Amino acid sequence: MNGASFDWIRTPSTTVEVAWFSAICSDDYAYLGVPDGALRSSFAHCSRIVTTADRLGYQNILLPSSFQVGQEPFVFAGATAVLTKQINHLLAIRMGEIHPPMLARHIATLDHLLEGRLTLNVISSDLPGQTESNEDRYQRSDEVIQILKQAWTRGRIDFSGRFYRLQIPTTDPVKPYQQNGGPLLYFGGISEPAKDLCARHCDVFLMWPETEERLGGTIRELSQRAAAYGRKIDFGLRIHMIVRETEAEARAYATRLVSRLDAAKGLEIKARAQDSQSAGVLRQDELRAHSKDDYIEDLVWSGIGRARSGCGSALVGDPDQIVAKIERYIALGFRAFIFSGYPHEQECEYFARLVLPRLKTGKLAVAQQRVPAATPVTPLTTAPRV
């Protein structure tokens, strides 16, 4: 693969989509691991993070899903859809929680509310109260995605699989606002079934923080897997952010963030997440175990992973260092970034002031012509009523 031409990923342009994170899964702290009632997962607090990111010019915002804590992302997104002006909503959806035709209808309704500002984060974890094999979970996800794509691109749903058998004569009720394939599918997971699912069906493969060498290896592997299916995909990085005017200030803030962390409480918070034993989390734990002062690589601090499942590292540095590191990630092939920081609203402001204006940004869904230039003809817009 020739890294200079980027002909092996879907979006060769080095314009990137920059997203922030709304802590609807009860993941906001002034001191990591110390619950603060003012930063709880309330609609008032979390919607303010969304509207702040919208005002500051971020292109997307991740709305995560967690059964144990926090708010239901579909309901939350429906409310913030009418509060925002330009930001996309990256909605986490757990495959199998909602019957696929109704999931398609939820998505179509929300996509129209947002006028095409909807992207989807596909989640294949166990459903609450169930424990299943990787093979079962990813087979169900595979079938749900196939059904959604039929709903978005065909006139009827005609599907027969292991988990679903559907014969629905019309897809009018589930047509989305976006065209040419419907909303983009973002997906993360490094097990074999996960990587195969993304290579066959998804649009953006999301990764958690690792060393550049490991990230580059994963990009090459997934590009090759997608090519075997006649496809190209894009790549995104989910990582926390601590940027200050000087490196010393940024490092001091990282130290402060974990200064009140009780190790046992950190493990308790981490263990309540459904992905706490996933392959991606275990890989991050392994890197931290061999790190120096929790830095797994220059600027990449893994201290957050002591009290958080999922994404467990942050970029820590001054604006020049952070921009240079992001440019290195872009050179590896990343075209989407999902940043966050503690507390999320405060760090959203810091990054927008110190770094965001220095990046060339845009929306992947627009670049890939999913969002129509004019209102599309659908049953929820101007199509003839029946």
ChimeraX attribute file (.defattr): number of C-alpha atoms within 10 A of each C-alpha:
attribute: neighborCount
match mode: 1-to-1
recipient: residues
	/A:1	11
	/A:2	7
	/A:3	13
	/A:4	10
	/A:5	10
	/A:6	16
	/A:7	13
	/A:8	21
	/A:9	26
	/A:10	18
	/A:11	20
	/A:12	15
	/A:13	14
	/A:14	17
	/A:15	18
	/A:16	20
	/A:17	21
	/A:18	24
	/A:19	25
	/A:20	32
	/A:21	26
	/A:22	24
	/A:23	29
	/A:24	26
	/A:25	22
	/A:26	19
	/A:27	22
	/A:28	27
	/A:29	20
	/A:30	18
	/A:31	18
	/A:32	26
	/A:33	27
	/A:34	17
	/A:35	14
	/A:36	12
	/A:37	10
	/A:38	11
	/A:39	19
	/A:40	19
	/A:41	20
	/A:42	17
	/A:43	15
	/A:44	10
	/A:45	17
	/A:46	26
	/A:47	21
	/A:48	16
	/A:49	24
	/A:50	31
	/A:51	20
	/A:52	18
	/A:53	26
	/A:54	21
	/A:55	13
	/A:56	17
	/A:57	17
	/A:58	24
	/A:59	24
	/A:60	29
	/A:61	26
	/A:62	25
	/A:63	26
	/A:64	24
	/A:65	21
	/A:66	20
	/A:67	14
	/A:68	12
	/A:69	14
	/A:70	18
	/A:71	21
	/A:72	17
	/A:73	20
	/A:74	17
	/A:75	11
	/A:76	16
	/A:77	21
	/A:78	17
	/A:79	15
	/A:80	19
	/A:81	23
	/A:82	10
	/A:83	15
	/A:84	19
	/A:85	14
	/A:86	18
	/A:87	24
	/A:88	24
	/A:89	29
	/A:90	27
	/A:91	24
	/A:92	22
	/A:93	22
	/A:94	19
	/A:95	23
	/A:96	19
	/A:97	11
	/A:98	13
	/A:99	11
	/A:100	20
	/A:101	19
	/A:102	13
	/A:103	19
	/A:104	25
	/A:105	19
	/A:106	18
	/A:107	25
	/A:108	26
	/A:109	19
	/A:110	23
	/A:111	23
	/A:112	21
	/A:113	19
	/A:114	23
	/A:115	19
	/A:116	25
	/A:117	27
	/A:118	30
	/A:119	23
	/A:120	21
	/A:121	24
	/A:122	21
	/A:123	20
	/A:124	23
	/A:125	20
	/A:126	19
	/A:127	15
	/A:128	11
	/A:129	5
	/A:130	7
	/A:131	11
	/A:132	11
	/A:133	10
	/A:134	16
	/A:135	12
	/A:136	16
	/A:137	20
	/A:138	22
	/A:139	19
	/A:140	19
	/A:141	22
	/A:142	22
	/A:143	21
	/A:144	24
	/A:145	20
	/A:146	17
	/A:147	22
	/A:148	23
	/A:149	17
	/A:150	19
	/A:151	28
	/A:152	25
	/A:153	16
	/A:154	15
	/A:155	14
	/A:156	16
	/A:157	22
	/A:158	15
	/A:159	15
	/A:160	12
	/A:161	13
	/A:162	9
	/A:163	12
	/A:164	13
	/A:165	13
	/A:166	14
	/A:167	10
	/A:168	13
	/A:169	10
	/A:170	14
	/A:171	19
	/A:172	18
	/A:173	17
	/A:174	22
	/A:175	28
	/A:176	29
	/A:177	30
	/A:178	26
	/A:179	17
	/A:180	12
	/A:181	17
	/A:182	25
	/A:183	25
	/A:184	19
	/A:185	20
	/A:186	25
	/A:187	25
	/A:188	24
	/A:189	22
	/A:190	20
	/A:191	12
	/A:192	11
	/A:193	17
	/A:194	20
	/A:195	21
	/A:196	19
	/A:197	20
	/A:198	25
	/A:199	26
	/A:200	18
	/A:201	19
	/A:202	25
	/A:203	23
	/A:204	27
	/A:205	26
	/A:206	22
	/A:207	23
	/A:208	22
	/A:209	26
	/A:210	23
	/A:211	14
	/A:212	15
	/A:213	9
	/A:214	11
	/A:215	19
	/A:216	16
	/A:217	13
	/A:218	17
	/A:219	23
	/A:220	17
	/A:221	14
	/A:222	22
	/A:223	22
	/A:224	18
	/A:225	20
	/A:226	23
	/A:227	16
	/A:228	12
	/A:229	12
	/A:230	10
	/A:231	18
	/A:232	22
	/A:233	23
	/A:234	23
	/A:235	26
	/A:236	25
	/A:237	24
	/A:238	24
	/A:239	22
	/A:240	26
	/A:241	26
	/A:242	27
	/A:243	27
	/A:244	22
	/A:245	13
	/A:246	13
	/A:247	19
	/A:248	13
	/A:249	16
	/A:250	20
	/A:251	20
	/A:252	12
	/A:253	16
	/A:254	24
	/A:255	13
	/A:256	14
	/A:257	20
	/A:258	20
	/A:259	12
	/A:260	12
	/A:261	16
	/A:262	15
	/A:263	12
	/A:264	12
	/A:265	15
	/A:266	20
	/A:267	17
	/A:268	14
	/A:269	16
	/A:270	20
	/A:271	15
	/A:272	15
	/A:273	17
	/A:274	17
	/A:275	18
	/A:276	17
	/A:277	14
	/A:278	15
	/A:279	13
	/A:280	22
	/A:281	21
	/A:282	15
	/A:283	16
	/A:284	22
	/A:285	17
	/A:286	12
	/A:287	18
	/A:288	23
	/A:289	13
	/A:290	11
	/A:291	14
	/A:292	12
	/A:293	11
	/A:294	18
	/A:295	19
	/A:296	22
	/A:297	16
	/A:298	13
	/A:299	19
	/A:300	21
	/A:301	26
	/A:302	27
	/A:303	21
	/A:304	22
	/A:305	21
	/A:306	24
	/A:307	22
	/A:308	23
	/A:309	25
	/A:310	21
	/A:311	21
	/A:312	23
	/A:313	27
	/A:314	25
	/A:315	27
	/A:316	26
	/A:317	25
	/A:318	21
	/A:319	22
	/A:320	15
	/A:321	18
	/A:322	22
	/A:323	17
	/A:324	11
	/A:325	18
	/A:326	17
	/A:327	15
	/A:328	13
	/A:329	19
	/A:330	19
	/A:331	15
	/A:332	20
	/A:333	26
	/A:334	28
	/A:335	27
	/A:336	28
	/A:337	23
	/A:338	24
	/A:339	23
	/A:340	27
	/A:341	24
	/A:342	21
	/A:343	18
	/A:344	26
	/A:345	24
	/A:346	14
	/A:347	20
	/A:348	26
	/A:349	15
	/A:350	18
	/A:351	22
	/A:352	15
	/A:353	14
	/A:354	17
	/A:355	18
	/A:356	19
	/A:357	12
	/A:358	12
	/A:359	15
	/A:360	11
	/A:361	18
	/A:362	18
	/A:363	21
	/A:364	24
	/A:365	22
	/A:366	14
	/A:367	12
	/A:368	13
	/A:369	14
	/A:370	19
	/A:371	23
	/A:372	15
	/A:373	8
	/A:374	6
	/A:375	14
	/A:376	19
	/A:377	12
	/A:378	18
	/A:379	17
	/A:380	19
	/A:381	12
	/A:382	10
	/A:383	11
	/A:384	9
	/A:385	8
	/A:386	4
